Amino acid sequence: MGRRIWGQTVGMLVLTVAAAAGCSSSSEEDTTKPAAKARTVSLENATTTFQNAVMKFDTDGGCLKKDPGTCWKQMQGLMEPARTLRKAMNAHKGTEPEFWSQAYALIDSMEDGIAVGEDKGATAVGTNRPDVLGSAHKLSDWLGEHPTS
């Protein structure tokens, strides 16, 4: 009998402390604001940023060395704006997903190349440079041929 009273006392104490600490399930939770949504870059800005990244890659000389690991930074430098572009394409209200099918396929190819986790080099068997760099150039050309504005 004493253990039951002790358990009830401790239980009540825990509930009291939890309520005082704000752990209650009162209507206060309902008044909190939801987390802010991440801002989406406009399609025009994302397209320009991606095409500028490809142009910068080319004007900087591209991947000058054929050795593995010498182009990883440049590959990632093209992948980041491609991911932003995909988000902008997804959010764009003026076109249907079918319009973007080739662009999505090219970004997916870039993702496959990046997923390797390193630059395999220009002449290595299974090189991932064409997946990333070749697809980036094809995507830039595609964007130039398929303006949305």
C-alpha positions in Angstrom: 0.0 0.0 0.0 2.9 2.4 0.8 4.5 1.9 -2.6 1.3 2.8 -4.4 1.0 6.1 -2.5 4.7 6.8 -3.1 4.3 6.1 -6.8 1.3 8.4 -7.1 3.1 11.1 -5.3 6.2 10.9 -7.5 3.9 10.7 -10.6 2.1 13.9 -9.6 5.4 15.6 -8.9 6.7 14.7 -12.4 3.5 16.0 -14.0 3.7 19.3 -12.0 7.3 19.9 -12.9 6.6 19.0 -16.6 3.7 21.4 -16.7 5.7 24.2 -15.1 8.5 23.6 -17.6 6.2 24.0 -20.5 5.8 20.4 -21.4 2.1 20.4 -21.2 -0.2 19.7 -24.1 -2.3 22.8 -23.7 -3.5 25.1 -26.5 -0.3 27.0 -26.3 1.2 24.7 -28.8 -1.6 25.6 -31.3 -0.6 29.3 -31.2 3.0 28.7 -32.3 4.0 29.8 -35.8 5.0 27.1 -38.3 8.6 27.2 -39.5 9.2 29.6 -42.4 9.4 28.0 -45.8 12.7 28.2 -47.7 12.7 30.8 -50.4 12.8 29.5 -53.9 15.0 31.3 -56.4 13.2 32.5 -59.5 13.6 30.3 -62.6 15.2 33.2 -64.5 17.8 33.8 -61.8 18.5 30.1 -61.4 18.9 29.7 -65.1 21.3 32.7 -65.4 23.3 31.5 -62.4 23.7 28.0 -63.8 24.6 29.2 -67.3 27.1 31.7 -65.8 28.7 28.8 -63.8 29.2 26.8 -67.0 30.6 29.8 -68.8 33.0 30.5 -65.9 34.1 26.8 -66.0 34.9 27.3 -69.7 36.6 30.6 -69.4 38.7 29.4 -66.5 40.0 26.6 -68.8 37.8 23.8 -67.7 39.6 20.8 -66.3 43.1 21.3 -67.5 44.6 18.2 -65.9 43.5 14.7 -66.8 44.6 13.2 -63.4 42.0 11.9 -61.0 41.0 14.4 -58.3 42.0 17.5 -60.2 38.6 18.6 -61.2 36.4 17.7 -58.2 36.0 21.3 -57.0 34.9 22.5 -60.5 32.4 19.6 -60.8 30.9 20.5 -57.4 30.8 24.2 -58.6 28.5 23.2 -61.4 26.4 20.8 -59.4 25.3 23.4 -56.8 23.6 25.8 -59.3 22.1 22.8 -61.1 20.4 21.7 -57.8 19.1 25.2 -57.3 17.9 25.2 -60.9 16.0 22.0 -60.3 14.2 23.5 -57.3 13.3 26.6 -59.4 12.0 24.3 -62.2 9.9 22.4 -59.7 8.4 25.6 -58.3 7.8 27.2 -61.7 4.1 27.6 -62.3 4.2 28.5 -66.0 5.4 25.1 -67.4 4.5 21.5 -66.9 6.9 18.8 -65.7 7.0 17.2 -69.1 8.6 20.4 -70.5 11.5 19.9 -68.1 12.0 16.1 -68.8 15.2 16.5 -70.7 16.6 19.1 -68.2 15.7 16.7 -65.3 17.5 13.9 -67.0 20.6 15.9 -67.5 20.6 17.1 -63.9 20.1 13.4 -62.8 23.1 12.5 -64.9 25.1 15.1 -63.1 23.9 13.8 -59.8 25.0 10.3 -60.8 28.5 11.6 -61.6 28.7 13.5 -58.3 27.5 10.5 -56.4 30.8 8.7 -57.1 32.2 11.1 -54.5 35.4 12.0 -56.3 36.8 13.0 -59.7 37.8 9.8 -61.4 40.0 11.7 -63.9 39.7 12.2 -67.7 41.1 8.9 -68.9 40.1 6.5 -66.2 37.7 3.6 -66.9 34.4 4.7 -65.5 35.3 8.4 -65.5 32.5 10.6 -64.1 33.5 13.8 -65.9 31.2 13.3 -68.9 28.3 12.7 -66.5 28.9 15.9 -64.7 30.7 18.2 -67.1 29.2 17.0 -70.3 25.7 17.0 -68.9 26.2 20.5 -67.5 27.1 21.8 -71.0 24.2 20.0 -72.6 21.9 21.4 -70.0 23.2 24.9 -70.6 22.6 24.5 -74.3 19.1 23.1 -73.7 18.2 26.1 -71.5 19.4 28.4 -74.2 17.1 26.6 -76.7 14.1 26.5 -74.4 13.6 29.9 -72.9 10.7 30.2 -70.4 10.4 34.0 -70.3 
